[in-house]
Amino acid sequence: MATSRRFVERTLTDWGGAAEVCFDAQLVVSELVTNAMRHGGGALHLRLLAHAAELACVVSDYSRAAPVPAAPGVFAEFGRGLALVEGLTRAWGWLTPPGPNKLVWACMSLR
């Protein structure tokens, strides 16, 4: 996950003007990559896309199974990642393009 967080920081810094959302974007990407590793058979690709004032974080993995937000107990160690993604982003979801993989995406404002 450290590699993905560094990628986010480096990319947003190179794009300029997006430093104020860097920490939140790193958290979102870290959660998406963690879910891909834990439930999707591994992370295949990580992409950041920017258009106007929107940032999309996209992670592909080796599974076609839909991500399912958990309802963890108060003392559970896992299960809050997608709730965190939902709280930090404008929208999130997944696509299952032709083939064996899926794409999980999250969009957030660059401002």
C-alpha positions in Angstrom: 0.0 0.0 0.0 2.9 2.3 0.6 3.8 2.2 -3.1 0.2 3.2 -4.1 0.3 6.1 -1.6 3.6 7.3 -3.0 2.2 7.1 -6.5 -0.8 9.2 -5.5 1.4 11.8 -3.9 3.8 12.0 -6.8 1.1 12.1 -9.4 -1.0 14.8 -7.7 2.2 16.9 -7.0 3.2 16.6 -10.7 -0.3 17.7 -11.8 0.0 20.8 -9.5 -2.8 22.3 -7.4 -4.1 19.1 -6.0 -2.0 18.8 -2.9 -4.9 19.8 -0.7 -6.7 16.5 -1.5 -3.6 14.3 -1.5 -4.1 12.8 2.0 -7.8 11.9 1.3 -6.9 10.5 -2.1 -4.1 8.4 -0.5 -6.6 7.0 2.0 -9.1 6.1 -0.7 -6.5 4.5 -3.0 -5.1 2.6 0.0 -8.5 1.2 0.8 -9.3 0.2 -2.8 -5.9 -1.5 -3.2 -6.3 -3.2 0.1 -9.7 -4.6 -0.9 -8.2 -5.7 -4.2 -5.5 -7.6 -2.4 -7.7 -9.1 0.3 -10.9 -9.9 -1.7 -10.0 -9.5 -5.4 -7.1 -11.8 -5.9 -4.6 -8.9 -6.1 -4.4 -5.4 -7.5 -3.9 -5.4 -11.3 -3.8 -1.7 -12.1 -4.1 1.6 -10.3 -5.1 4.6 -12.3 -5.7 8.3 -11.4 -7.7 10.3 -13.8 -8.5 14.0 -13.6 -10.9 16.1 -15.5 -11.9 19.6 -14.6 -12.2 19.6 -10.8 -12.8 15.9 -10.5 -10.3 13.1 -9.6 -11.1 9.4 -10.3 -9.2 6.7 -8.5 -9.6 3.3 -10.3 -8.2 0.0 -9.2 -8.6 -3.2 -11.2 -8.4 -6.7 -9.7 -8.6 -10.3 -10.6 -12.2 -10.9 -9.5 -15.6 -10.2 -11.0 -17.3 -10.3 -7.5 -18.9 -7.0 -6.5 -17.4 -5.2 -3.5 -19.8 -5.4 -0.5 -19.6 -2.9 2.3 -19.5 -4.6 5.6 -21.3 -3.9 8.8 -18.5 -4.6 11.3 -19.0 -4.8 15.0 -17.6 -2.1 17.2 -14.5 -4.2 18.0 -13.9 -5.6 14.5 -10.4 -5.1 13.1 -11.6 -5.0 9.5 -14.6 -4.0 7.4 -14.7 -0.2 7.5 -12.7 0.4 4.2 -15.7 1.0 1.9 -17.4 3.1 4.5 -14.3 5.3 4.6 -14.3 5.5 0.8 -17.9 6.5 0.7 -17.3 9.2 3.3 -14.3 10.7 1.5 -15.7 10.6 -2.1 -18.5 12.1 -4.1 -19.3 8.6 -5.5 -17.9 5.1 -5.9 -18.8 1.9 -7.6 -17.5 -0.8 -9.8 -17.6 -2.0 -13.4 -17.2 -5.5 -14.8 -15.9 -5.1 -18.4 -15.5 -8.1 -20.6 -13.0 -10.5 -19.2 -12.1 -11.9 -15.8 -11.5 -8.6 -14.0 -13.4 -5.8 -12.4 -12.7 -2.1 -11.9 -13.5 -0.3 -8.6 -13.6 3.4 -8.9 -14.1 6.4 -6.6 -14.5 10.1 -7.6 -13.7 13.1 -5.5 -13.4 16.8 -5.9 -9.9 18.2 -6.5 -10.9 21.3 -4.5 
